């Protein structure tokens, strides 16, 4: 059964588990492999940090756009509307595009749910949103993507990319306890 509208797309996304205890990128690597490696179809800058990550992302987007490039940005979290998280040249993904891409990857999510049921389970919410972004940017053939990490750390699902450059803004310890808990075996 397909996703019919924006509300169903958000329910599909937000209905996923938020965190898993698996300290690995294996699930995300398998996810992107099944999707045909969309993360390899565009150039990227990876941005991490506690303070200044959003400003650095906006600065880089505007810098690349001033050079005439089509620029995808992936941010977390959103401020007003979920669609803000995935945008191209300042235009957030439309409701219809979100529904279309969610439908496109839903069979892969279901396949992973089945395959990984006896292990850590299928993709998390953030892994799903990250995959939607990868597919959308690859389809739209962005010239450059500026991708913010989620919670950060070694096992952040955005770490499957091979960026041209990584930007590290000021880092605080606000997620240290959560990251330590996620990394324990």
C-alpha positions in Angstrom: 0.0 0.0 0.0 1.5 3.3 -1.1 1.7 6.6 0.8 -1.1 8.8 -0.5 -0.4 12.3 0.9 1.9 14.5 3.0 0.3 13.5 6.3 0.9 9.8 5.5 4.5 10.5 4.5 5.1 12.2 7.8 3.5 9.3 9.6 5.7 6.9 7.8 8.8 8.9 8.6 8.0 9.7 12.3 6.7 6.2 12.9 10.2 4.8 12.7 12.3 4.1 15.8 14.4 7.2 16.8 17.5 5.4 18.0 19.0 1.9 17.9 21.8 0.5 20.0 23.8 -0.8 17.1 27.2 1.0 17.0 27.7 0.7 13.3 27.0 2.2 9.9 26.2 -1.3 8.5 22.4 -0.7 8.3 22.8 2.7 6.6 25.5 1.3 4.2 23.1 -1.5 3.2 20.2 1.0 2.9 22.1 3.2 0.4 23.5 0.2 -1.4 19.9 -1.1 -2.0 19.0 2.4 -3.3 21.8 2.4 -5.8 24.2 4.6 -3.8 22.5 8.0 -4.4 25.0 9.6 -1.9 27.7 9.0 -4.5 25.9 11.0 -7.2 26.7 14.5 -6.0 29.5 16.5 -4.4 29.1 17.3 -0.8 30.3 19.4 2.2 29.7 17.8 5.6 29.0 20.2 8.5 29.1 19.3 12.2 29.2 21.1 15.5 27.0 22.3 18.3 27.0 26.1 17.7 27.2 27.7 14.3 26.3 24.6 12.2 23.2 26.3 10.8 25.0 29.5 10.0 27.9 27.7 8.4 25.4 25.7 6.3 23.5 28.9 5.2 26.8 30.7 4.4 28.0 27.8 2.3 24.7 27.5 0.5 24.7 31.2 -0.4 28.4 31.1 -1.4 27.8 28.1 -3.8 24.6 29.7 -5.1 26.4 33.0 -5.8 28.6 30.9 -8.2 25.5 29.7 -10.1 25.4 26.2 -8.6 22.4 24.2 -7.7 22.8 23.6 -3.9 21.1 21.0 -1.8 21.0 21.5 1.9 20.1 19.0 4.6 19.5 20.4 8.0 18.3 19.2 11.4 16.1 19.9 13.1 13.4 21.9 11.3 12.0 25.1 12.8 8.5 25.5 11.4 7.9 22.7 8.8 9.5 19.3 8.2 10.2 20.1 4.5 12.8 22.7 5.6 15.2 19.9 6.3 15.6 19.1 2.6 16.0 22.0 0.2 17.5 22.9 -3.1 18.8 26.4 -3.7 16.7 27.7 -0.8 13.5 26.0 -1.9 12.3 23.3 0.5 11.1 19.9 -0.9 7.4 20.1 -1.8 4.8 18.0 -0.2 4.3 16.1 -3.4 8.0 15.4 -3.9 8.3 14.2 -0.3 5.4 11.8 -0.9 6.9 10.6 -4.2 10.4 10.0 -2.8 9.0 8.3 0.4 7.0 6.0 -1.9 10.1 5.3 -3.9 12.1 4.1 -0.9 9.3 2.5 1.1 9.8 -1.0 -0.4 13.5 -0.8 0.5 12.6 0.1 4.1 10.2 -2.8 4.2 12.9 -5.1 2.8 15.4 -4.0 5.5 12.7 -4.3 8.2 12.3 -7.9 7.2 16.0 -8.7 6.7 17.2 -7.1 9.9 14.2 -8.2 12.1 16.4 -10.7 14.1 19.2 -8.1 14.4 18.9 -4.4 15.2 15.8 -3.9 13.0 15.3 -1.7 9.9 16.1 2.0 9.4 15.6 4.6 12.1 13.7 7.8 11.5 16.9 9.8 10.8 18.3 7.1 8.5 15.0 7.3 6.5 15.1 11.1 6.2 18.7 10.9 5.3 18.0 8.4 2.5 15.1 10.5 1.3 17.5 13.5 1.0 20.1 11.4 -0.8 17.6 10.1 -3.4 16.1 13.6 -3.9 19.5 15.3 -4.4 20.7 12.6 -6.7 17.5 12.8 -8.8 17.6 16.6 -9.0 21.4 16.4 -9.9 22.4 19.1 -7.4 25.9 20.5 -8.2 26.7 20.6 -4.5 25.1 19.4 -1.2 25.7 20.9 2.2 24.8 18.2 4.6 24.6 18.7 8.4 25.1 15.8 10.7 22.2 14.6 12.9 23.3 13.9 16.4 26.9 13.5 15.3 29.4 11.0 16.3 31.0 8.2 14.4 27.8 6.4 13.6 25.7 9.3 12.4 24.0 8.1 9.2 25.3 11.0 7.2 28.8 9.5 7.6 28.2 7.3 4.6 29.2 10.2 2.3 32.7 11.0 1.1 32.6 14.8 1.3 35.0 17.2 -0.5 35.5 18.9 2.8 34.2 18.6 6.3 33.4 21.7 8.4 33.5 21.5 12.2 32.0 24.4 14.1 32.2 24.9 17.8 31.5 21.6 19.6 30.0 21.3 23.1 29.2 18.3 25.1 25.4 18.5 24.9 24.9 15.1 23.3 27.9 13.3 24.9 25.8 11.1 27.2 23.5 10.0 24.3 26.4 9.4 22.0 28.2 7.3 24.7 25.0 5.3 25.3 24.5 4.7 21.5 28.1 3.6 21.1 28.1 1.0 23.9 27.9 -2.6 22.7 
